[in-house]
Amino acid sequence: MKSSVKKEIDKLVEELNEHSYRYYVLSEPVISDAEYDRLFRRLEELEKKHPEFVRPDSPTQRVGSVISEGFREVKHRIPMLSLANAMDENELSEFYEQLKRFSHRNEKDIELVVEYKFDGVAVSLTYEDGLLSLAATRGDGMRGEDVTANVKTIKSVPLKLRTDTLPELFEVRGEVVFLKKDFELLNQERIAAGEPPFANPRNAASGSLRQLDPSVTAQRPLTFYAYALGAVEGLQLPATHYDAMQMVRRFGFNISPLLERVTSKDELLEVYKKAEQERNTLPFEVDGIVVKVNSHELQQELGFRQRSPRWAIAGKFAAVEEFTTLKDIVVQVGRTGALTPVAILEPVEVGGVTVSRATLHNQDEIDRKDIRIGDTVIVRRQGDVIPAVVAPVISRRTGKEKKFRLPDKCPECGTSVERVEGEAVLRCPNKHCPARLEQRLIHFASRNAADIEGLGDKMVALLLEHKLVNSIPDLYTLTVNKLEKLPRMAELSSRNLVDALNKSKTISLNRFIYALGIRHVGEKTALTIARYARSIEKFLSLTEEELLALPDVGVETARAVVAFLSNDEEVANIRRLLKLGFNIEPPPEPRDAGLAGKTFVFTGALSISRAEAQQLVESLGGKVSSSVSKNTDFVVAGEKAGSKFKKAQELGVPV
């Protein structure tokens, strides 16, 4: 038993030391923070039970790793210790209870300060007589690298403190980060120059700080946020961390936009939950909050553990990035014939959701990122965004990985695929392709189209498998007798589906146009066209010139509509639907209710569905947009409002 425990401890020590070296020294992490934390916590657990097996080189016995060559090594006057982690609300609550026990104080006597936990590179800036004299990375906590020349290029770092009374020595600690917008611009520039993009802002910041040529760093818009003081001489420090940070801000530094004092556990948990909800709206990446005892005196009383202070903790958020294996790439064929490569992943939890598939968009995207089957990849999911493969981890390659190419023929019907000039997408031109038909049927039945209750993905697949439908009109020839012969379909469920199909025959022209699945025609464009056409007969006779005269209808959309209406088979299907009893009503006209010409944007969870909200606004003469700009008149914000809420505040748009 003890032998197996020792072997597991030895293995964990070796693994964690290797990961620390890659993260802190090479700036090439091969596992996520969350995965590292899990390994570290397991090692701590084992060493606590079996202290006789604790190794002197265990990461629990020191902060980080050795320093790489190339930069001068400097010793920190005061060690830059790491923080213990709280992975959820329960562990954050336990930290609060521990504070009460260790300090022998009641809850009301313990004031905490909550800040963002920046996801960047920790550095220490030392000022002598007010002038920046040294900038050092955290390194192993005891010694770091001298990156003064590079840090001087960061415009948010003052070269001289903004104060009339200059202290003899002033050390401020903080995080060097890339703002999201700057990171996106940097990667665009790298791609245009034929260079590989950075996987995430933290890697970009680390790589930029470790450039041997400061002129390279100067071209990269890094930002510094201060979050603590180090060694200080010749200056009377405030009694609290909160006041110290206010002083730091006056001296010319950025500090965390979140700097909130709390005096109870409930307040702490409320701030934690709110910060996690708002993380996507922030201009920089954060992976949690940092909670500190506000009183410097109480901090001294509580003291330190071997690798972290007792008076502070990091409250981690659910990871938005994780490492996993890309097991395969499959090709999906959409309703317009687009071939989309989809990554099949080893299931991994990202942002609180288990992810097993992610779109790879197109062949150009795969080639640009050099993604291969068998790669260890970084998967990202943020907010409600569809999971995406950010990049492969090149250092984990074994040589067995396989490059991927989209097929020359449709995987569903064997037709040679086509690529339209100026587009990155390959398409199957066969309108009778079974995969295209399946996706068209699913789209036609969807909520914002014909809204056929009970006709989802699985039901459509079942109908096709048993050859009960071969076109959209075939749906309306289904009977209870035909349906109840299908697997898992009884008389009641069959009758319900037939009733739902009959109900869907009465439909507004705009929803009908959208349901047809014409390329480039979304709900908004369908409404614009329907309000002009007013009837199905006029719609069927529309010309490109008429369409181009309509607002929000461009050349590609107009041509796509005309091409659709010029197809005899598509028109015949519409005629057949009419014969089957379709009653296509005029679109809802905007009512004169003071919203004419007003543009609305929705964000967050509303009390009604987005579709209902959009329909309401449009029925009153307003327009709905998907993004906030200076031309937006109103933003309607529900619970957990996202980045659009923040953008509205910045632009002064009423919310």
N, C-alpha and C positions, 0 to 999 in steps of 0.2 A: 504493500500500500504506500509506504513512505517513499519507496523507490520510484513509483509512478508519479507521485506528487513532485519529487525533485526533478524528474525528467520534464514535467510540464512547466515548472518554474524556469528551468534552464532554457527551454524552448521559447517561452514568453520573453525572457530577458534578451535573448539573441534577436528575436523578431522586433521587439520594441526599440532596441538600440539601433538596429538597421534602419527602421522607419524614422527615428529621430535624426540620424545622420542625413538621410535623403531629404527630410523636410527642412532642417535648420542649416545644413551645410551646403547641400547641392541644389536646394530650391526645386527639387524634383520629387514631390510626394507621390507615393504609389498607393496609399490608402487614404480614406477620408478622415477628418477629425473624429467623426462619430465612431468609426471602426477602431481608430487608435484608442479612443476613450474606453471602448468595451474591453480591449485587450489589457489596458492598464489597470482597469478596475478588477479584472480577474486576477492579475498578478498581485495586486494589493490584498485581495481576499485570501489568496493562498499563503502569502508571506505572513499575514496576520495570524493564521492558524498554525503555521510552521516556521517560526522565526529562525530556527536552526538552519534553514535552507536559504536564507537571505544572502545574496551575493553582493560583494562590494561594488560591482559594476552594474547593479540593477538600476533601472531608471527611477525607481522609488528613492534611491539614495543620492541622486543628484538631479539637477534640473533639466539639462539638455544633452549636448553632444560636443565633440571636438570642433575646433575652428578650422575652416579651410584655409589653404594658402592663397596669397594674392592680396590680402588686405592686412594692414598692421593690426596686431592684437592689442586690445586695451582692456584694463581691468576696471570694472564698475566700482565706484566709491561705495555704493550700497547695492547689494545683490538685487537683480531684477527677477524676482521670484514669479512663478506662475501661480494660477489660482486653482483651487479645487472646483469641481463642476457639480452643479445640480441639474439633473437631466429632465426633471419635470416638477410640477407644482408640489408634489409630496416631499421631494428632496429639498426644495426651497423652504418649505415649511419646517422641515427638520433642522435646517441651518438656523432658522430664527429661534427655534426652541433651544438649540445648543448655545446660542448667544446669551439667552436668558440664564441658562445654567452656569456657564463659565463666568458671566459678569455679575451674577447674583443680583440682577436688576429686574424690575417688572417691565412689562411690555411698553408701557407709556414712557419709561425712562430711557428707552433705546431708540435713537433716531438713526435711520438709514438713508443713504443716498443711492439712487438708481441711475445708471448711465447705460448707453449702448455699448455692447461688446463688438468693437470694430473687427472686421475680418480682413486684416492687412498685415503689415510688418511692424513689430514693436521696435522702437528706437528710443534712445536717450539723447537729449540735447543739453550740453553744458555751456553756460555763459559765464565768462569771467569779466568782471567789471562791466557787465551789460552787453558784451560782444560774444557772438557765437564762436566758441573755441574748439568744440569737439561734438561730433555726432557719431554715436555708436549703435550697432545693432544689439539685440538682446543676447545673441549667442547662446552660451550654456547657462546664462544667468549670472555667472561670476565674471566672465570675460566675453567681450564681443568684438566686432570688427569696426575699424575706423572708416566711416563712410562720409566724413565731413564734406569732402569736395562734392560729392553727389547730392547731399542734403541741402547744401547751399543753393542748388539750382531750383529747389522747391519754393515757389513764390509765396506759399502760405506760411513759410518758416521765416520769422523776423531775424535779420542779421544782427539787429540791435534791439534790446528790450525797450518797449515804449513806456518808459517811466523816468521821472526826473531823478529819483533816488536809486542809483544803480547798485545792486548788491555785489559783494565781492565774488560770490559764487552762487549760481542759480542753475539747478538741474531740473529740467522738465521732461517727463516721459509721455509717450503717446504712440500713435499708430500712423504709419504712412499707408495711404490707400489710393486707389483709383476710383474716382467718381464713376458711376455707371455710364454716363454719357461720354466721358473721356475714354473709358475702356472700349466702348463700342467703336468710337472714332479711331482709336489706335489700331484695333483689329482690322477695321476696314482699310486703313492705310497699309498694314502689313500684307493683307491679301492682295491689294492692288500692286504691291511691290514684289509679289511672288514669295513672300515669307509666310511661315506657318503662324496662324493666330494663337494667342495665349488662351489657355483653357479657362481661366477665370481671373478676376481682378487681383486676387491675392498673389497668384503666381506672377502676374505682370508687374506688380509692385515690387516683389522680391527680386525678380530678374533685373528690373530697372535700377534698384538701389545697388546692385552688385556689379554694375558696369565699371570696367577699368577706365573707360573714357567718359569723364563727366559731361562732355558735350552730347553724348547719347542720352544720358539721363535728362539733360536739360530739354530735350525734344519731347519728353514724355510728361504730360501734365499730372504729376503726383500731387497729393494733398496730405497735409499733416493735421491730425486732431490730438490735442493734449488731453491726458486723463489723470495724471498724477505728478507729484513732485518727488525729486530724489534728494540729493545733498544740497543744502542751502546754508550759506554763511553771509553774515552782515545784513540780515533782514529778519524782522519780527514776523513770524508766520501766524496766520489766523488760527483760531482754535478749532475750526472744523474743516472738513474736506470741501464742503459746499462753498464756504467763503474762500478757501484756497483756490478753487477753480474759477471763482469770479475774479480773483486777483490775476490769475494766469490769463484770463481773457482780456483783462485790462492791459496786460503786458504785450498784447498783440497776437495771441494764439487763438486758433479755432478750438472750441471745446465741444463736447457732446451736446447736440441739441436737446437730448433727453438728460436732464439733471434735476431729478425730482426727489424731494425729501418725503419720507414716509415714516409713520410712527406706530404702525400696527401690521400684523401679519396679513390681514385682509387687504390693506392698502397695497402692500408689497405684491401680493398675488394679482391684484387688479391691474397694477402697472405692468407686471410681467405679461399678462394676457393681452393687454392693449398694445404693448410694444410688438408682440409677435404678430398681431393682426395687421399692424401698420408697416411691417418690415419691407413689404413690396413697394411702398410709396416713398421710401427713403432714397436719397441721391447716392448712397453708398451701400455696400454690402455689410450686413451685421449677422452674427450667428447666435446672438443671445443678448442678455443684459449683464451688467456687473453691479453687484450689490456690495456696498461698503458701509461700515459703521462711520457715522458722520464725525463724531468726536475724536480728535487726535489723541486725547488723553485716554479714552477708552480703548482705542486701537493699541496703545502701548501696554495697557493692562492685559489685554487679551493675548497679545504676542503672536508667535509664529509656530507652525509645525515645521517639519524638516524641509518641505518644499513649497509651502504656501502659508499665507497669513490666516489666522483664525477669524479675523474680523472682516473678511471679504470672501465672496464666492461668485462664480460665473453661472448664471441661470441660462442654460443652453436651450435654443429653439430646435424644433424638428429639422433635421438636415434637409437642405434643398438640393444638395449634390451628394452623390454616392458613387462608389466604384462597383462595377459588376462585370460579368462576362457576356460578350455578344456571341450568342451561340449560333445564330443563323440570320440570314437576310431573306425574307420572302417578298414577293411582288404582288401588290394589290392593284386591281383594275377598277377605276372609278366609273361613275355614270357617264362622264364625258370622254371616257377612254384613256384617261391619264394613268400611266404606270407609276406607282409609288412604291419605292423600296421601304420595307418596314423591318426594323431590327427586332429580332427575337432575343430577349435578354434573360439571364438567370434572374428570377424574381428578387427584387430588392426594395426595401421601404425607403421612399424619398418623400420628404414633406408630409409624412403621416399617411401616405398612400403606397400600396404595393404596386410597383411598376414592373411589367414583364414584356412590354412592347413599346417601341418609340419610332416615330417617323424619321426617315433619313432624307426625305424630300425628293431628291433626284440624283442622277449619276454625278453631275458636276459637284454637288455638295459632298458626296462620298469621296470623290477624287481630291477635292480641296482639303478635306480633313484627313485623308489617307486612312479611312476606316476599313478594317478587314475583319472577316469572319474569324472568331477565336480571340479577338483582341479583348484585353481588359479596357473598359471604357468608362468615362465619366458621364453619368446621367444626371440631368438637371430637371427639376420640376419646381416652378415657383408660382404661387397663387393658383389660378385656374388654368394656367398655361399647359398645353399638351406636353408630356415628357419629351425631352430631346437628348440626343447623344451629342455631348459637347465636343469631346475629343478622345482619341485613343491614348493609352498610357504606353508610349513607345518603349520605355525602359523595362516593361514587363513582357515584351515579345520573346517568344521562344524560337521563332523561325518556322513554326507550323501554321501560322496564320495564313488565310487565303484571301487574295484580292477578289473583289466582286464586280461583275459587269451586268448591267441590265440586259435582258435577252433581246435579240433582233426580232423575235416573233412573240406575239401575245401569249402568255402562259395559259390562258383560258381557252382561246379558240384557234391559235396557231397562225393568225393573220400577221403579216409583216407590219412592224410598228413604224410610225412616222414621227418626224420631229419638225415642227414648224419653225421657220427661220425667226430668230430673235427670242425663242422660248427654250427653257432648259428641260422641259417635260417631254418624254416620249409618250405617244398616244396610239391606241389601237383604233383604227378607222372603221372597224366592223361594227355597224349599228346592231347586229344580231348577236354580238358576243354575249355569252351567258352571264359573264360577270358584270358587264355594263347594264344588262337588263335587270339583274338583281339589285344593283345600286339605284337604278332609275325607279324601280318599284318602291324601294325603301324610302327614297326621297319623296315620291309622289304621296305616300301615305303619312309622311311626317306631320308633326303638330301644326307647323306654320304653313303647310301646304293643304292637302285635302283633309288632313286630320282624321284618319281612319283608325279608330280605337281598336286595338287588338291585332293590328297588322304591323308587327314589328319585324326585326331582322330574322328571327327564327321562323316565324310564320311564312314569310316570303320565301325563305330557303326551302321550307317544306312544300309549298305550292309548286315551286320550280322542280324540286326533286321528283314529284309525282306528276309532273307535266300537266298541271291543271291550268297554268297560265303561260302565255308566250308574249304578252304585251300588256300595256296598261288597261285597255278596254276589256281584256279577258277577265280582269278582276270582277267586273260587273256582270259576268255570266255565271259566277259561282252560285251554287245553291246549297241549301242545308244538306240535301242528300249527298252531294259530292263531297262536302267538307267533313261530314261525320264519319266518312270512310277512312279519313287520315288518322295516323297514330295520335293518340292523346286528344282527339277531338270528339267530344260527345255532342248530343243534339243541342243542349243549351248553349255551349260555346260556339257551335256552328251557327246557330240562329243569331247569337249576339253579333258575330262578325258580319253576317248578311245584313242585319239591321244597320250596323255601322257603315257598311258600304252604301246602302240606300240613303242614309242620312247625308253622306258626303257628296251626293249628287247635286245638292243645292250649295252653290259656292260662289263667292264673289270673283269677278274677273281677275283682279290682281292676284288672289291666292291661286287661281287656276293657272295663270301664266307662270307664276313661281313654281307651281307643282310640276310643270312640264319639264323642268330641269334644263332649260336652255343655258348654254355656257355664257358666263359673265352676267347673267340676270339674277340678281338677288331680290330680296323682298322690296327694298326701296325702289329699285329700278322697275320692278314689276308693277308697283303702284303708280309710278310716273307714267308708264306706258298705258296702263289700264284707264287712268283718268283721261288720257288723251283719246284712246280708242272708244271707250264707253260700252262697246259691244264686242262679242266674239267675232262677228262678221267683219267689222272694221279692223280688228286685230289681225285677222287672217289676210287682209289686203294691204297691210302697212308697207311702205317703201323705205329705203335707206335714208332718203332725203327727209321724210317726215320724222323718222326716229332721231336723226342728227339735230333736228330743230328743238328737240325736247331737252329740258334741263337734266343734267347728270347722266346723259346718254352719250358715250363716246363712240369713236369710229369702230373699235373692236366689238363693242356690244351691239351696235347697229348692224354690223355685218353678220354677227352670230345669229341675231334674230331673223334677219332676211334669209340667211342660209337655212335656218330651221323651217321657215314658212315656205321655202322653195322646194322642200323635200316632200314628194308626193305621199310617201308612207306616213310621215308625221301628221300631215294634214288629214289623211284618211283616218288615222287614229282619233283625231279630234272630232271628225264628222261621226265616227262610230260612237264615241262617247255621247254626243248629242242625241243620237238615235236611241241609245240605251237609257235615256231619260235625264241627262244632265240639264240642270237649270242654272245657267251662268248669269248671275246678277251683276248690275253695274257696280263699280267700286264705290266705297264710301266717299262721299264728297266732304271736304272740309267745311265745318260749320263756322260761321263768323262769330268767334268767341274771344277775340282779342289775341289769338295765338298765330294769326296769319303772318308768315315770314319769320317766325321765331324758331330758333334751332335749339334742341334739347339733347343732352347727353345723360345716359343712365350709368350709375356705378353702385356696386354693392348689392345686397339682397333686398329687393323691394317687397312690399306686401302683396303685390300681384305679379304675374309673370312679366318678363321683358316684352314678350309679344303683345300682351294685353296693354301694357303701358305705351308701347309704340303705337298701337292701334288707336288708343285714346287720344294721344297727342296729334296724330295725323288726322283724326276725325274732327279735331278742333282747328285745323288749319296749320298746325306746326310741322316741323321737320325733326327727324331724329338722326343724329350723327353718332359714329362710333368713337370719335376722338375729340378732345377739348382743344379749342383754339381761341384766338382773340375774337373770332366771329361767332362763338357760342354764346347764346343768350342766357341759358339756364342749365345747371347741372343738378340732376335729381339724385340724391345720395341716400342709399339704404344702409342697412347694417354691414359692417366690414367693408366700408367704401375703400376703394383702392387708389391707385396713382392718379386717376382722373380727378378725384377730390382734391388732392394736393395741387395738381396743375391748375384747377379752377381757382384755388386760393391765391396762387402765384399770379394769375392773370386778372384777378379781381372779378371773376365771373360769379354771379349770384348762385348760391347753393341752397 
